[in-house]
Amino acid sequence: MSHEDATHGPAPLGDVDPDPMHRAVDSLAEALHRYVDAAVGVRAEFGATEADEDPRILALENQVGTLNAALFDTLHDALGMHPDLTTSVWEPEPGSRPATDEEDLPEGTVSAEVFYLGFVVADPPPGASMTLDGVIELLDEAGQDAATRMTEGGYQVMEWAASRGLAPGFGNDPDDEEDA
């Protein structure tokens, strides 16, 4: 996945075969359907917290993540684009507006800031045993370690995430308000 090839150049691409990209989408869609079926079944057996940790669900979530990364790589290799296909975006409720300063925050809200640590990671050399798919796992482990160290140091870590493509959006999930 070199950034020096024609797919990353300024000239429009001519004849591009979309079939590999469609196959990657089809594989991802099939996995998502399997996930929905399994989630419905697991949720019928267990409560929400147990269902979130069910090995069948975790395995399917890993498969969906792997297939989504494969779709990213397929699009990147064919088109030179860096698609952001994993960001979740909820539209604000009509009439709502984000807090602009601490005076707009509800009473008792802890003042917090978002910090980012970013990496631009290229493919490993040909023949290497690792792939770019493994980077998110490394970042997830490092994130857990960093969160633990911050908590042990007296900081309150309200959220943390490892992401690929763009920095994660914090505070945009309606479920966050319900969990608080």
N, C-alpha and C positions, 0 to 999 in steps of 0.2 A: 504494500500500500504506500507507494512513493508519492510524495507531493511534487515530484519533478516531472511526472508524465503528462501526456496531452489532456487527460481528464481534468487536471487542475489548471490548465492554461486559460488564457483570456478568450480564446476563440470558441465559438459555439461548436458543439459536437455534432457531427453529421449523423450517420446511421448508427443508432444505438438499439440493441436488441433488448426489449423490455421483458422478455420471457423469464430470465433468471430473477428479476426483481419481483415479478408476479408470483413466481414459485415461492420466493421467500415470504411474501405476504400471505399466500395460501397456507404455508406451514405455520406461520404465526397465528392465523385465524383458526386453524384446526386446534392448535394448542389452547387458545383462548376459549373455544367451545368446550374442550375437555375440562378446562378449569371451572367454567360455569357449572357444568354438570356435576363435577366433584364437589364444588363448594355448596351447591344446593343439597347434595346428599350428606355431606359432612355436617352441615348446619342443622339438618334434620335430626342428627344424632347427638350433637354437642352444643354447648353454649358458644357464644361468639369468641371468647378468649381461647377456649380449647380448640375451636375450629381454626383460628388463626395459626395455631402451633401444630396442627395435625400434619404428620409427615407426608401424607398424600398431597395436601395443599402446598406445603413447602417445596416438595419436589416439582409440582406443576408450576409454581411461581418461578423456580429456578429455570425450568425449561422455557417458560415464556420470556424470561430475561435473556436467556441465551439466544433464543430465536429472534428477539428484538435486536440484539447486538449483531446477529448474522444479517438481518435486514439492513441495519445501518452500514455494515461493511459492504454488502452487495451494492447498495446505492452509492456508497462512497467510491468503490472500485470502478463502477460503471460510469458515474456522472461527475465524480470529483466534489460532490456536495457533502456537507456535514449536517445531515438531517436531524432535527430535534424532535424525535418521535416519542419520547418518554415523559415529557413534562406534562403534569396535570394542571389544567387551568380552569378555575371556576369563575364564572361571571359574577360580579357583585350583585347583590339584591337591589332591585329598583329603589332609588332614594337613599341608598347607603353611601357613605363616603369614608375613606380611610382616615384614621386619626392623623392630624398634621403635627401635633406637638403633645407634650406630656399633659397639658391641660385638657385635651380631648380624651385622654385615657380614663377608663372607669376607675373608681376609687379602689385602692388596694392592688392595682396593677404594678408589677415589678418592671422597672425600666430595664430594657434589654437592647442589645445591638446584635446585628448579624455580622459574622466574620467569615471570610472565604480563604481557602488555600487552593490554588488552582495549578493544574499541570497540563502541559501539552505533551502527549505521549505518542511517539511514532512506533510503527511495527518493529518487533525484534528482528534480528538478522535472520535470513533464510536458514531453515533447518533448526531453529531454536525450538525448544519444547513448549514455550509459553506463547500466548496470543494476547491481543488487546482485551479480549473478554476477561482475562484474569486481573486486569488493572482494578476494576471496580471492587473485586473481592479484597485486594490489598488495601484499597482506600477505606473500605468498610471496616476492616480490622484496625487500621490506623486510627480511624475516627472513633471507634469504641475505646481504644487506648487513650486517645486525647481527651475524650469526654470524661473518662474515669479519673484521669490526672487532674482535670479542671475541677471536678466535683470534690475530689480529695483535697484540693487546694482551697476550697471554700467558695468556689463559684457555683452558681445554680445554672446548669446546662438545661435549658428548656426544650430544645430540639437540636438534632444534628442529622445530617444526611450525607451520603456519598452519591454523586450523580455523574452522568456522562453527557457531555454536550454543553449544558448550561448549568449555572449555579442553581441549586434548588430554591424554590420560592417558599419562604416560611410565612406562616400566618394567613395563608390563602385558602386553607382547608376548612370548610364549614364544620367538619367533625371535630376539629381542634376546639372549637367553642363549646361543643357538647361535652367533651372530655374534661374540660377545665373545672 
